Amino acid sequence: MNIRIHDELRAYTDPLTAGEYAALERSILAEGCRDALVLWGDVLIDGHNRYAICKKHGIDFKTVQNDSFASLEDVQLWMIDNHLARRSVTDFQRGMFALRKKAILTARVKEQQENPADPQPANEPANQSEAAPAPAAAQPALSTREDVARAAGISSNAISRIEKIQKTAAPELVEAVRTGAISLNAAAAVAELPVEAQVAAVVAGKQELRQVARQVREAKSPAKPPRTEPAAGQAPAAAPSADSAALTTRIAALEAENSALKAQVATLTAALDEARRPA
């Protein structure tokens, strides 16, 4: 049968790492495709990696229909909930999926408010019959960060860090936190640096990433000077001004950026030296 891959649904399938994909491929080659692919009409909605591997090696697979969806949005929400139900999903992945769910539900509520009498769901696929199923049960909008955190099963502070990474992180840094090369907390710290410094830190490797993240965090929380009692008749020392504290933070951030760039230069120099060596 003809199976379609819907481009809009790709964002709701979290890609496997190279190691995970290789392990899945070995399993299918040894045991076949044990789990059926899930289709909505002719659109593949679950089993994208299994489908690609089976097509590559000419391996047979089974399919099962799920025709309970009235719109593409219902499919997206179903795919997100499937991911959130898996134990292997990281906190970063959970937060990303929950934020996508929030965006869908928010847009749905807005559309219903603007078109209260519209009886037809949006994004209905062309291959579905005119007697489309009823819309899925309405889900409450995730209106606050706490709502998103509950949907993801993580803390609201983690959601805040993920939102920061979404807004300011370079794609290389996003991939590093997605694959576990750097923790969520460390990635949020590195994301405060200019994009060039972020990329340099990622290229330099895990150790340098952690070092840069620590430098950024230390810059935001400068050590307090030891407290000393003023001598008799001596006025207490004045507290550092806001300008002084800001300058200290900026200097530390620049040091972190410089460290990342130095690591990148060292990596590139080593690669160049290796390329120049006679075979």
Secondary structure, 3 states (H helix, E strand, C coil): CCCECCHHHHHHCCCCCHHHHHHHHHHHHHHCCCCCEEEECCEEEECHHHHHHHHHHCCCCCEEECCCCCCHHHHHHHHHHHHHCCCCCCHHHHHHHHHHHHHHHHHHHHHHHHCCCCCCCCCCCCCCCCCCCCCCCCCCCCCCHHHHHHHHCCCHHHHHHHHHHHHHCCHHHHHHHHCCCCCHHHHHHHCCCCHHHHHHHHHHCHHHHHHHHHHHHHHHCCCCCCCCCCCCCCCCCCCCCHHHHHHHHHHHHHHHHHHHHHHHHHHHHHHHHHHHCCC
